[in-house]
Amino acid sequence: MEASPLQINDLPDEILMIIFKNMYNTEVLYSLLDVDKRLNRIVCDSAFTYRLNLLRLVPSHLIVLTSLSRYFIYPLLDPILNWFCLQILPQICNKIKWLNLESSSIRRILRSANYPALYGFGLYNIEAKEAINLFS
């Protein structure tokens, strides 16, 4: 008997949640939001929207420079950041409770939507003077 191919839509929601929880939230949202109604319902769950890291972490061993940090922090690639600011954040902004942001994209991300449930954020690669200007 020949096995038939299994597709993502054949899996129950619970299995998809387990799979998606092993991925980065930003990757889940960027890859699957607006694919279809069922995936929208799953990826818009608070498990994937409450805390977003809108930055890239590159392990320090992949970079020639030495650092005390285990990771170097970079902004999201422009096409990904554009999609988040134009499409994703406006759809899920009321569910976001925490944002981790990199200095070069802070203004753009904060201006792309209102975040009524936001209670905190992490700021990375930001100078004190820039932070003061941003929040005064």
N, CA, C and O atoms as a GROMACS GRO file, in nm:
protein
  544
    1MET      N    1   0.084  -0.117   0.000
    1MET     CA    2   0.000   0.000   0.000
    1MET      C    3   0.089   0.125   0.000
    1MET      O    4   0.182   0.136   0.080
    2GLU      N    5   0.060   0.215  -0.089
    2GLU     CA    6   0.139   0.336  -0.102
    2GLU      C    7   0.086   0.444  -0.008
    2GLU      O    8  -0.034   0.468   0.000
    3ALA      N    9   0.178   0.509   0.063
    3ALA     CA   10   0.139   0.615   0.156
    3ALA      C   11   0.105   0.742   0.079
    3ALA      O   12   0.173   0.778  -0.018
    4SER      N   13   0.001   0.808   0.122
    4SER     CA   14  -0.036   0.934   0.057
    4SER      C   15   0.038   1.048   0.127
    4SER      O   16   0.063   1.042   0.247
    5PRO      N   17   0.073   1.152   0.052
    5PRO     CA   18   0.147   1.263   0.114
    5PRO      C   19   0.060   1.337   0.216
    5PRO      O   20  -0.060   1.356   0.195
    6LEU      N   21   0.121   1.377   0.324
    6LEU     CA   22   0.052   1.451   0.429
    6LEU      C   23   0.078   1.600   0.407
    6LEU      O   24   0.192   1.641   0.386
    7GLN      N   25  -0.027   1.678   0.413
    7GLN     CA   26  -0.013   1.822   0.397
    7GLN      C   27  -0.041   1.890   0.530
    7GLN      O   28  -0.102   1.833   0.620
    8ILE      N   29   0.006   2.013   0.541
    8ILE     CA   30  -0.008   2.087   0.667
    8ILE      C   31  -0.153   2.099   0.710
    8ILE      O   32  -0.183   2.094   0.830
    9ASN      N   33  -0.244   2.115   0.616
    9ASN     CA   34  -0.386   2.128   0.650
    9ASN      C   35  -0.448   1.997   0.698
    9ASN      O   36  -0.560   1.997   0.749
   10ASP      N   37  -0.377   1.886   0.682
   10ASP     CA   38  -0.426   1.758   0.731
   10ASP      C   39  -0.400   1.740   0.880
   10ASP      O   40  -0.460   1.654   0.944
   11LEU      N   41  -0.310   1.819   0.935
   11LEU     CA   42  -0.273   1.805   1.076
   11LEU      C   43  -0.373   1.878   1.166
   11LEU      O   44  -0.424   1.983   1.129
   12PRO      N   45  -0.401   1.822   1.284
   12PRO     CA   46  -0.490   1.890   1.378
   12PRO      C   47  -0.424   2.017   1.434
   12PRO      O   48  -0.302   2.029   1.435
   13ASP      N   49  -0.507   2.109   1.480
   13ASP     CA   50  -0.458   2.236   1.534
   13ASP      C   51  -0.356   2.215   1.645
   13ASP      O   52  -0.257   2.288   1.652
   14GLU      N   53  -0.378   2.117   1.730
   14GLU     CA   54  -0.289   2.093   1.843
   14GLU      C   55  -0.148   2.057   1.796
   14GLU      O   56  -0.050   2.103   1.855
   15ILE      N   57  -0.138   1.977   1.692
   15ILE     CA   58  -0.007   1.939   1.638
   15ILE      C   59   0.060   2.060   1.574
   15ILE      O   60   0.180   2.081   1.592
   16LEU      N   61  -0.017   2.140   1.502
   16LEU     CA   62   0.039   2.261   1.441
   16LEU      C   63   0.092   2.356   1.548
   16LEU      O   64   0.198   2.415   1.532
   17MET      N   65   0.018   2.371   1.658
   17MET     CA   66   0.063   2.457   1.768
   17MET      C   67   0.196   2.407   1.824
   17MET      O   68   0.286   2.487   1.850
   18ILE      N   69   0.209   2.278   1.842
   18ILE     CA   70   0.335   2.222   1.894
   18ILE      C   71   0.450   2.251   1.798
   18ILE      O   72   0.558   2.290   1.840
   19ILE      N   73   0.426   2.232   1.670
   19ILE     CA   74   0.529   2.259   1.569
   19ILE      C   75   0.566   2.407   1.569
   19ILE      O   76   0.684   2.442   1.574
   20PHE      N   77   0.466   2.494   1.564
   20PHE     CA   78   0.491   2.638   1.554
   20PHE      C   79   0.557   2.694   1.679
   20PHE      O   80   0.633   2.791   1.671
   21LYS      N   81   0.529   2.634   1.795
   21LYS     CA   82   0.591   2.682   1.919
   21LYS      C   83   0.741   2.655   1.922
   21LYS      O   84   0.813   2.711   2.004
   22ASN      N   85   0.788   2.568   1.833
   22ASN     CA   86   0.931   2.540   1.823
   22ASN      C   87   1.000   2.628   1.720
   22ASN      O   88   1.117   2.608   1.688
   23MET      N   89   0.928   2.724   1.668
   23MET     CA   90   0.982   2.821   1.572
   23MET      C   91   0.982   2.959   1.637
   23MET      O   92   0.917   2.980   1.740
   24TYR      N   93   1.055   3.051   1.578
   24TYR     CA   94   1.050   3.189   1.625
   24TYR      C   95   0.916   3.249   1.588
   24TYR      O   96   0.866   3.226   1.477
   25ASN      N   97   0.856   3.325   1.680
   25ASN     CA   98   0.725   3.386   1.656
   25ASN      C   99   0.724   3.470   1.529
   25ASN      O  100   0.627   3.465   1.452
   26THR      N  101   0.831   3.546   1.506
   26THR     CA  102   0.835   3.631   1.387
   26THR      C  103   0.834   3.547   1.260
   26THR      O  104   0.773   3.587   1.160
   27GLU      N  105   0.900   3.432   1.262
   27GLU     CA  106   0.899   3.344   1.144
   27GLU      C  107   0.761   3.284   1.121
   27GLU      O  108   0.716   3.274   1.007
   28VAL      N  109   0.695   3.246   1.228
   28VAL     CA  110   0.560   3.190   1.216
   28VAL      C  111   0.467   3.294   1.155
   28VAL      O  112   0.394   3.265   1.060
   29LEU      N  113   0.469   3.415   1.209
   29LEU     CA  114   0.380   3.521   1.159
   29LEU      C  115   0.414   3.559   1.015
   29LEU      O  116   0.324   3.571   0.932
   30TYR      N  117   0.542   3.578   0.986
   30TYR     CA  118   0.584   3.620   0.852
   30TYR      C  119   0.550   3.514   0.747
   30TYR      O  120   0.511   3.547   0.636
   31SER      N  121   0.565   3.388   0.783
   31SER     CA  122   0.545   3.279   0.687
   31SER      C  123   0.399   3.238   0.670
   31SER      O  124   0.360   3.196   0.561
   32LEU      N  125   0.319   3.250   0.775
   32LEU     CA  126   0.188   3.186   0.772
   32LEU      C  127   0.067   3.278   0.785
   32LEU      O  128  -0.045   3.238   0.754
   33LEU      N  129   0.088   3.402   0.830
   33LEU     CA  130  -0.026   3.493   0.841
   33LEU      C  131  -0.080   3.526   0.703
   33LEU      O  132  -0.003   3.554   0.611
   34ASP      N  133  -0.210   3.522   0.688
   34ASP     CA  134  -0.280   3.549   0.563
   34ASP      C  135  -0.269   3.437   0.459
   34ASP      O  136  -0.300   3.459   0.342
   35VAL      N  137  -0.226   3.318   0.501
   35VAL     CA  138  -0.226   3.205   0.409
   35VAL      C  139  -0.368   3.154   0.392
   35VAL      O  140  -0.416   3.136   0.280
   36ASP      N  141  -0.436   3.130   0.504
   36ASP     CA  142  -0.578   3.094   0.501
   36ASP      C  143  -0.638   3.122   0.638
   36ASP      O  144  -0.566   3.155   0.733
   37LYS      N  145  -0.770   3.110   0.650
   37LYS     CA  146  -0.839   3.147   0.775
   37LYS      C  147  -0.796   3.060   0.892
   37LYS      O  148  -0.779   3.109   1.004
   38ARG      N  149  -0.779   2.932   0.867
   38ARG     CA  150  -0.742   2.842   0.976
   38ARG      C  151  -0.603   2.876   1.030
   38ARG      O  152  -0.585   2.886   1.152
   39LEU      N  153  -0.507   2.895   0.942
   39LEU     CA  154  -0.373   2.930   0.988
   39LEU      C  155  -0.372   3.067   1.054
   39LEU      O  156  -0.298   3.089   1.150
   40ASN      N  157  -0.452   3.160   1.004
   40ASN     CA  158  -0.463   3.292   1.069
   40ASN      C  159  -0.508   3.276   1.214
   40ASN      O  160  -0.450   3.337   1.304
   41ARG      N  161  -0.609   3.196   1.235
   41ARG     CA  162  -0.661   3.176   1.370
   41ARG      C  163  -0.552   3.117   1.461
   41ARG      O  164  -0.538   3.158   1.576
   42ILE      N  165  -0.476   3.023   1.408
   42ILE     CA  166  -0.372   2.958   1.488
   42ILE      C  167  -0.256   3.054   1.516
   42ILE      O  168  -0.215   3.069   1.632
   43VAL      N  169  -0.204   3.119   1.412
   43VAL     CA  170  -0.085   3.203   1.432
   43VAL      C  171  -0.117   3.335   1.502
   43VAL      O  172  -0.026   3.402   1.552
   44CYS      N  173  -0.243   3.374   1.506
   44CYS     CA  174  -0.281   3.494   1.580
   44CYS      C  175  -0.309   3.464   1.727
   44CYS      O  176  -0.347   3.553   1.803
   45ASP      N  177  -0.291   3.340   1.768
   45ASP     CA  178  -0.305   3.301   1.907
   45ASP      C  179  -0.202   3.378   1.990
   45ASP      O  180  -0.094   3.412   1.941
   46SER      N  181  -0.235   3.406   2.114
   46SER     CA  182  -0.145   3.484   2.200
   46SER      C  183  -0.009   3.416   2.219
   46SER      O  184   0.088   3.483   2.253
   47ALA      N  185  -0.002   3.286   2.198
   47ALA     CA  186   0.127   3.217   2.209
   47ALA      C  187   0.229   3.272   2.110
   47ALA      O  188   0.349   3.266   2.135
   48PHE      N  189   0.181   3.327   1.999
   48PHE     CA  190   0.271   3.379   1.895
   48PHE      C  191   0.272   3.530   1.886
   48PHE      O  192   0.356   3.586   1.815
   49THR      N  193   0.182   3.598   1.954
   49THR     CA  194   0.170   3.742   1.937
   49THR      C  195   0.202   3.823   2.063
   49THR      O  196   0.218   3.944   2.054
   50TYR      N  197   0.210   3.759   2.178
   50TYR     CA  198   0.228   3.836   2.302
   50TYR      C  199   0.367   3.898   2.313
   50TYR      O  200   0.382   4.006   2.370
   51ARG      N  201   0.468   3.832   2.259
   51ARG     CA  202   0.607   3.881   2.269
   51ARG      C  203   0.675   3.862   2.135
   51ARG      O  204   0.688   3.749   2.086
   52LEU      N  205   0.719   3.973   2.076
   52LEU     CA  206   0.784   3.966   1.945
   52LEU      C  207   0.926   4.020   1.952
   52LEU      O  208   0.952   4.125   2.010
   53ASN      N  209   1.018   3.946   1.892
   53ASN     CA  210   1.155   3.991   1.875
   53ASN      C  211   1.168   4.041   1.732
   53ASN      O  212   1.189   3.962   1.640
   54LEU      N  213   1.156   4.171   1.714
   54LEU     CA  214   1.165   4.228   1.579
   54LEU      C  215   1.309   4.273   1.553
   54LEU      O  216   1.338   4.390   1.531
   55LEU      N  217   1.397   4.173   1.558
   55LEU     CA  218   1.540   4.192   1.535
   55LEU      C  219   1.598   4.056   1.499
   55LEU      O  220   1.533   3.953   1.514
   56ARG      N  221   1.723   4.058   1.452
   56ARG     CA  222   1.791   3.933   1.419
   56ARG      C  223   1.904   3.909   1.517
   56ARG      O  224   1.982   4.000   1.546
   57LEU      N  225   1.911   3.789   1.568
   57LEU     CA  226   2.021   3.749   1.657
   57LEU      C  227   2.114   3.659   1.577
   57LEU      O  228   2.073   3.554   1.528
   58VAL      N  229   2.240   3.700   1.564
   58VAL     CA  230   2.339   3.620   1.492
   58VAL      C  231   2.439   3.570   1.595
   58VAL      O  232   2.502   3.650   1.664
   59PRO      N  233   2.456   3.437   1.607
   59PRO     CA  234   2.552   3.384   1.704
   59PRO      C  235   2.691   3.442   1.681
   59PRO      O  236   2.737   3.451   1.567
   60SER      N  237   2.759   3.480   1.789
   60SER     CA  238   2.889   3.547   1.778
   60SER      C  239   2.995   3.458   1.714
   60SER      O  240   3.089   3.509   1.654
   61HIS      N  241   2.982   3.326   1.725
   61HIS     CA  242   3.083   3.239   1.665
   61HIS      C  243   3.078   3.242   1.512
   61HIS      O  244   3.170   3.194   1.446
   62LEU      N  245   2.973   3.299   1.455
   62LEU     CA  246   2.963   3.311   1.310
   62LEU      C  247   3.026   3.440   1.259
   62LEU      O  248   3.032   3.462   1.138
   63ILE      N  249   3.072   3.525   1.349
   63ILE     CA  250   3.129   3.654   1.312
   63ILE      C  251   3.274   3.656   1.358
   63ILE      O  252   3.305   3.612   1.468
   64VAL      N  253   3.363   3.707   1.274
   64VAL     CA  254   3.506   3.706   1.301
   64VAL      C  255   3.541   3.786   1.427
   64VAL      O  256   3.630   3.745   1.502
   65LEU      N  257   3.474   3.897   1.450
   65LEU     CA  258   3.503   3.980   1.567
   65LEU      C  259   3.474   3.902   1.695
   65LEU      O  260   3.385   3.817   1.698
   66THR      N  261   3.548   3.932   1.799
   66THR     CA  262   3.520   3.867   1.927
   66THR      C  263   3.436   3.960   2.013
   66THR      O  264   3.447   4.082   2.004
   67SER      N  265   3.355   3.901   2.093
   67SER     CA  266   3.265   3.978   2.179
   67SER      C  267   3.235   3.897   2.303
   67SER      O  268   3.243   3.774   2.302
   68LEU      N  269   3.199   3.967   2.410
   68LEU     CA  270   3.157   3.898   2.531
   68LEU      C  271   3.016   3.845   2.518
   68LEU      O  272   2.975   3.754   2.590
   69SER      N  273   2.942   3.901   2.425
   69SER     CA  274   2.803   3.860   2.404
   69SER      C  275   2.798   3.732   2.322
   69SER      O  276   2.886   3.707   2.240
   70ARG      N  277   2.698   3.651   2.345
   70ARG     CA  278   2.679   3.529   2.267
   70ARG      C  279   2.617   3.558   2.131
   70ARG      O  280   2.626   3.476   2.040
   71TYR      N  281   2.554   3.676   2.117
   71TYR     CA  282   2.486   3.711   1.993
   71TYR      C  283   2.518   3.855   1.954
   71TYR      O  284   2.542   3.941   2.038
   72PHE      N  285   2.516   3.878   1.824
   72PHE     CA  286   2.517   4.013   1.771
   72PHE      C  287   2.376   4.042   1.726
   72PHE      O  288   2.308   3.955   1.672
   73ILE      N  289   2.331   4.164   1.748
   73ILE     CA  290   2.192   4.200   1.719
   73ILE      C  291   2.190   4.292   1.598
   73ILE      O  292   2.261   4.392   1.593
   74TYR      N  293   2.105   4.256   1.502
   74TYR     CA  294   2.090   4.332   1.378
   74TYR      C  295   1.942   4.357   1.354
   74TYR      O  296   1.857   4.286   1.407
   75PRO      N  297   1.911   4.458   1.272
   75PRO     CA  298   1.769   4.479   1.237
   75PRO      C  299   1.720   4.366   1.146
   75PRO      O  300   1.800   4.296   1.084
   76LEU      N  301   1.590   4.351   1.141
   76LEU     CA  302   1.531   4.258   1.045
   76LEU      C  303   1.569   4.304   0.905
   76LEU      O  304   1.593   4.422   0.881
   77LEU      N  305   1.574   4.210   0.812
   77LEU     CA  306   1.598   4.246   0.673
   77LEU      C  307   1.484   4.335   0.625
   77LEU      O  308   1.370   4.318   0.667
   78ASP      N  309   1.514   4.431   0.537
   78ASP     CA  310   1.414   4.529   0.492
   78ASP      C  311   1.284   4.468   0.440
   78ASP      O  312   1.178   4.515   0.479
   79PRO      N  313   1.287   4.365   0.354
   79PRO     CA  314   1.159   4.310   0.308
   79PRO      C  315   1.074   4.253   0.422
   79PRO      O  316   0.951   4.265   0.420
   80ILE      N  317   1.138   4.193   0.520
   80ILE     CA  318   1.066   4.136   0.634
   80ILE      C  319   1.012   4.248   0.722
   80ILE      O  320   0.896   4.244   0.764
   81LEU      N  321   1.094   4.348   0.749
   81LEU     CA  322   1.050   4.463   0.829
   81LEU      C  323   0.935   4.535   0.761
   81LEU      O  324   0.838   4.574   0.826
   82ASN      N  325   0.944   4.554   0.630
   82ASN     CA  326   0.835   4.618   0.554
   82ASN      C  327   0.705   4.541   0.572
   82ASN      O  328   0.601   4.601   0.597
   83TRP      N  329   0.710   4.409   0.558
   83TRP     CA  330   0.589   4.327   0.569
   83TRP      C  331   0.531   4.335   0.710
   83TRP      O  332   0.409   4.342   0.727
   84PHE      N  333   0.618   4.333   0.810
   84PHE     CA  334   0.569   4.346   0.947
   84PHE      C  335   0.500   4.480   0.968
   84PHE      O  336   0.390   4.486   1.023
   85CYS      N  337   0.564   4.588   0.924
   85CYS     CA  338   0.509   4.721   0.948
   85CYS      C  339   0.382   4.748   0.869
   85CYS      O  340   0.291   4.816   0.918
   86LEU      N  341   0.373   4.697   0.749
   86LEU     CA  342   0.257   4.726   0.664
   86LEU      C  343   0.142   4.627   0.681
   86LEU      O  344   0.026   4.666   0.669
   87GLN      N  345   0.172   4.502   0.708
   87GLN     CA  346   0.068   4.398   0.709
   87GLN      C  347   0.046   4.330   0.844
   87GLN      O  348  -0.068   4.316   0.889
   88ILE      N  349   0.153   4.288   0.906
   88ILE     CA  350   0.139   4.202   1.024
   88ILE      C  351   0.107   4.281   1.151
   88ILE      O  352   0.008   4.251   1.219
   89LEU      N  353   0.187   4.381   1.183
   89LEU     CA  354   0.166   4.456   1.308
   89LEU      C  355   0.028   4.521   1.316
   89LEU      O  356  -0.034   4.516   1.423
   90PRO      N  357  -0.023   4.582   1.209
   90PRO     CA  358  -0.158   4.638   1.219
   90PRO      C  359  -0.266   4.532   1.249
   90PRO      O  360  -0.370   4.566   1.307
   91GLN      N  361  -0.244   4.407   1.211
   91GLN     CA  362  -0.342   4.301   1.236
   91GLN      C  363  -0.337   4.247   1.379
   91GLN      O  364  -0.439   4.205   1.433
   92ILE      N  365  -0.218   4.248   1.439
   92ILE     CA  366  -0.203   4.184   1.571
   92ILE      C  367  -0.166   4.281   1.682
   92ILE      O  368  -0.138   4.238   1.794
   93CYS      N  369  -0.165   4.412   1.654
   93CYS     CA  370  -0.115   4.511   1.750
   93CYS      C  371  -0.188   4.508   1.884
   93CYS      O  372  -0.128   4.538   1.987
   94ASN      N  373  -0.314   4.473   1.885
   94ASN     CA  374  -0.389   4.471   2.012
   94ASN      C  375  -0.355   4.350   2.099
   94ASN      O  376  -0.398   4.344   2.214
   95LYS      N  377  -0.278   4.254   2.047
   95LYS     CA  378  -0.241   4.135   2.123
   95LYS      C  379  -0.097   4.139   2.173
   95LYS      O  380  -0.057   4.056   2.255
   96ILE      N  381  -0.019   4.235   2.125
   96ILE     CA  382   0.124   4.241   2.159
   96ILE      C  383   0.141   4.303   2.298
   96ILE      O  384   0.093   4.413   2.325
   97LYS      N  385   0.212   4.228   2.384
   97LYS     CA  386   0.237   4.278   2.519
   97LYS      C  387   0.383   4.318   2.539
   97LYS      O  388   0.414   4.396   2.629
   98TRP      N  389   0.472   4.266   2.457
   98TRP     CA  390   0.614   4.297   2.471
   98TRP      C  391   0.679   4.298   2.334
   98TRP      O  392   0.652   4.211   2.251
   99LEU      N  393   0.765   4.397   2.310
   99LEU     CA  394   0.841   4.407   2.185
   99LEU      C  395   0.989   4.417   2.218
   99LEU      O  396   1.029   4.495   2.305
  100ASN      N  397   1.071   4.340   2.150
  100ASN     CA  398   1.216   4.357   2.155
  100ASN      C  399   1.256   4.420   2.023
  100ASN      O  400   1.231   4.365   1.916
  101LEU      N  401   1.319   4.539   2.031
  101LEU     CA  402   1.346   4.619   1.913
  101LEU      C  403   1.493   4.656   1.903
  101LEU      O  404   1.562   4.672   2.004
  102GLU      N  405   1.539   4.670   1.781
  102GLU     CA  406   1.675   4.713   1.751
  102GLU      C  407   1.670   4.860   1.714
  102GLU      O  408   1.572   4.905   1.655
  103SER      N  409   1.773   4.935   1.747
  103SER     CA  410   1.769   5.082   1.739
  103SER      C  411   1.730   5.138   1.603
  103SER      O  412   1.657   5.238   1.597
  104SER      N  413   1.775   5.079   1.494
  104SER     CA  414   1.749   5.140   1.363
  104SER      C  415   1.604   5.125   1.316
  104SER      O  416   1.562   5.194   1.223
  105SER      N  417   1.529   5.037   1.379
  105SER     CA  418   1.390   5.016   1.335
  105SER      C  419   1.286   5.055   1.440
  105SER      O  420   1.166   5.036   1.417
  106ILE      N  421   1.328   5.108   1.554
  106ILE     CA  422   1.236   5.140   1.664
  106ILE      C  423   1.124   5.234   1.619
  106ILE      O  424   1.006   5.202   1.635
  107ARG      N  425   1.161   5.349   1.563
  107ARG     CA  426   1.060   5.448   1.525
  107ARG      C  427   0.960   5.390   1.426
  107ARG      O  428   0.839   5.408   1.440
  108ARG      N  429   1.011   5.322   1.327
  108ARG     CA  430   0.923   5.268   1.223
  108ARG      C  431   0.823   5.168   1.280
  108ARG      O  432   0.705   5.172   1.246
  109ILE      N  433   0.869   5.080   1.366
  109ILE     CA  434   0.782   4.978   1.425
  109ILE      C  435   0.679   5.043   1.517
  109ILE      O  436   0.561   5.009   1.512
  110LEU      N  437   0.723   5.136   1.601
  110LEU     CA  438   0.630   5.199   1.694
  110LEU      C  439   0.525   5.284   1.622
  110LEU      O  440   0.413   5.298   1.671
  111ARG      N  441   0.560   5.340   1.507
  111ARG     CA  442   0.465   5.422   1.431
  111ARG      C  443   0.374   5.341   1.340
  111ARG      O  444   0.278   5.395   1.286
  112SER      N  445   0.402   5.214   1.321
  112SER     CA  446   0.323   5.134   1.227
  112SER      C  447   0.187   5.093   1.283
  112SER      O  448   0.099   5.053   1.207
  113ALA      N  449   0.170   5.102   1.415
  113ALA     CA  450   0.042   5.062   1.476
  113ALA      C  451   0.033   5.119   1.617
  113ALA      O  452   0.132   5.166   1.672
  114ASN      N  453  -0.087   5.114   1.674
  114ASN     CA  454  -0.107   5.144   1.816
  114ASN      C  455  -0.101   5.011   1.890
  114ASN      O  456  -0.151   4.910   1.840
  115TYR      N  457  -0.041   5.011   2.006
  115TYR     CA  458  -0.022   4.889   2.082
  115TYR      C  459  -0.090   4.903   2.218
  115TYR      O  460  -0.022   4.929   2.317
  116PRO      N  461  -0.222   4.888   2.226
  116PRO     CA  462  -0.294   4.914   2.352
  116PRO      C  463  -0.259   4.817   2.465
  116PRO      O  464  -0.274   4.853   2.582
  117ALA      N  465  -0.214   4.696   2.434
  117ALA     CA  466  -0.182   4.599   2.539
  117ALA      C  467  -0.034   4.598   2.575
  117ALA      O  468   0.007   4.525   2.665
  118LEU      N  469   0.046   4.678   2.507
  118LEU     CA  470   0.191   4.680   2.529
  118LEU      C  471   0.223   4.730   2.670
  118LEU      O  472   0.181   4.839   2.709
  119TYR      N  473   0.298   4.651   2.744
  119TYR     CA  474   0.337   4.695   2.878
  119TYR      C  475   0.488   4.704   2.894
  119TYR      O  476   0.537   4.749   2.998
  120GLY      N  477   0.563   4.663   2.792
  120GLY     CA  478   0.708   4.674   2.803
  120GLY      C  479   0.776   4.642   2.672
  120GLY      O  480   0.717   4.585   2.581
  121PHE      N  481   0.902   4.682   2.664
  121PHE     CA  482   0.982   4.648   2.547
  121PHE      C  483   1.129   4.649   2.584
  121PHE      O  484   1.172   4.715   2.679
  122GLY      N  485   1.205   4.573   2.505
  122GLY     CA  486   1.350   4.571   2.519
  122GLY      C  487   1.409   4.649   2.403
  122GLY      O  488   1.367   4.633   2.289
  123LEU      N  489   1.506   4.733   2.433
  123LEU     CA  490   1.573   4.813   2.330
  123LEU      C  491   1.718   4.767   2.321
  123LEU      O  492   1.787   4.757   2.422
  124TYR      N  493   1.763   4.740   2.200
  124TYR     CA  494   1.898   4.689   2.178
  124TYR      C  495   1.974   4.779   2.083
  124TYR      O  496   1.917   4.837   1.990
  125ASN      N  497   2.104   4.790   2.107
  125ASN     CA  498   2.194   4.872   2.025
  125ASN      C  499   2.150   5.018   2.021
  125ASN      O  500   2.157   5.082   1.916
  126ILE      N  501   2.104   5.070   2.132
  126ILE     CA  502   2.057   5.208   2.135
  126ILE      C  503   2.144   5.290   2.230
  126ILE      O  504   2.176   5.246   2.340
  127GLU      N  505   2.180   5.407   2.186
  127GLU     CA  506   2.257   5.500   2.269
  127GLU      C  507   2.161   5.570   2.365
  127GLU      O  508   2.043   5.589   2.333
  128ALA      N  509   2.211   5.608   2.482
  128ALA     CA  510   2.127   5.674   2.583
  128ALA      C  511   2.065   5.802   2.528
  128ALA      O  512   1.948   5.830   2.553
  129LYS      N  513   2.142   5.879   2.453
  129LYS     CA  514   2.092   6.005   2.397
  129LYS      C  515   1.976   5.979   2.300
  129LYS      O  516   1.876   6.052   2.301
  130GLU      N  517   1.989   5.877   2.219
  130GLU     CA  518   1.881   5.842   2.125
  130GLU      C  519   1.755   5.799   2.199
  130GLU      O  520   1.644   5.836   2.161
  131ALA      N  521   1.772   5.722   2.306
  131ALA     CA  522   1.657   5.678   2.386
  131ALA      C  523   1.586   5.797   2.449
  131ALA      O  524   1.463   5.802   2.452
  132ILE      N  525   1.663   5.892   2.500
  132ILE     CA  526   1.604   6.012   2.560
  132ILE      C  527   1.525   6.090   2.456
  132ILE      O  528   1.413   6.134   2.483
  133ASN      N  529   1.582   6.108   2.337
  133ASN     CA  530   1.512   6.179   2.229
  133ASN      C  531   1.386   6.105   2.185
  133ASN      O  532   1.284   6.168   2.154
  134LEU      N  533   1.394   5.975   2.182
  134LEU     CA  534   1.280   5.894   2.137
  134LEU      C  535   1.162   5.905   2.232
  134LEU      O  536   1.047   5.906   2.188
  135PHE      N  537   1.188   5.912   2.361
  135PHE     CA  538   1.081   5.906   2.459
  135PHE      C  539   1.054   6.038   2.531
  135PHE      O  540   0.989   6.039   2.636
  136SER      N  541   1.103   6.148   2.477
  136SER     CA  542   1.073   6.277   2.540
  136SER      C  543   0.991   6.364   2.448
  136SER      O  544   0.956   6.476   2.484
   0.00000   0.00000   0.00000
